[in-house]
C-alpha cells in the first residue's frame, strides 16, 4: 500500500492541487491530508458525475485536477 505522503507529494510537485470525489473510507487519509494542507483544494461531491463536472470546471479555470474514484464508480460516469 502506498503512503499518503508518497501519493500526495508527486501531485503537488506536478501542480495537481484540485481534488474531488465521493466520500470514501479508502481515500479517507488522503482526503484528510488535503483538507489540512492549504495548497490543496478538495471538493466533496454526491456522485461521480458531479466529480467529473467539478474537475472539468477546475481544468477550464486553469487548475490541474484529479478525481478520486473507485472501480465501482466508473459505471456511474457512463
N, C-alpha and C positions, 0 to 999 in steps of 0.2 A: 504494500500500500504506500502511496506517495504522501509525504507530509504536506501540511497546509503551506508551510513556508516554501517548499520546493514547487508547489503548484502556483502560488501567487507571485513569487519573485520574478519568474520569466514573463508573466503577464505584464507586470508593472514596467519591466525593462523594455518591453516591446510596445508600450503605450496603450495597452488594453486596460482601461480603468473603469469602464462601464459594464456592470454585470447585471443580469436579470434572470429570473426563473421562478418556477413554482416552489414554494417552501418544501424542503425535502430533508429528512433526517440524515441522509447520506452526505449531503453537502453542508450540514449544519456548521461544522468547524470552519469551513472556508467562508461561508456567509457571515458568521460571527466576526471573523478577522476583517472582512471587507467593511463591515459596519463600524469597526473600531479604528480603521485606517482612513484618514481624511482624504487621501489620494484616490481612493476607490469610491464608486457610487454604485450601490446595489439597489435595484428596484424589484420589489416583490410583486408578482402578478398572479391572477387567479387561474390562468391556464397557459398552455404552451403557445397558443396563437397570440395571446397578448404579449408574451415574452418576445416572440419574433417581431411583433409590431414595435415594441419598445426599443429593441436592439436596432431595428431598421431606422427608426427615428433618430436614435443617437448617432448612427453612422452618417445619416444625411446631414446631421448637425456638426459633423466633423470629428466625432469621437469613435475610436475603435471600441467595439463591444463584443461581449461574449454571453452566450446563453447557457446556463447550467440546466441540463436536461438529462433525464434518464432514458433508457431504451424504450420504455413503455410510453413515453411522451411523444415519440416521433410519429406515431399513428395519429395523434391529436393534431399535428400540423397539416395533415392531408385533409 
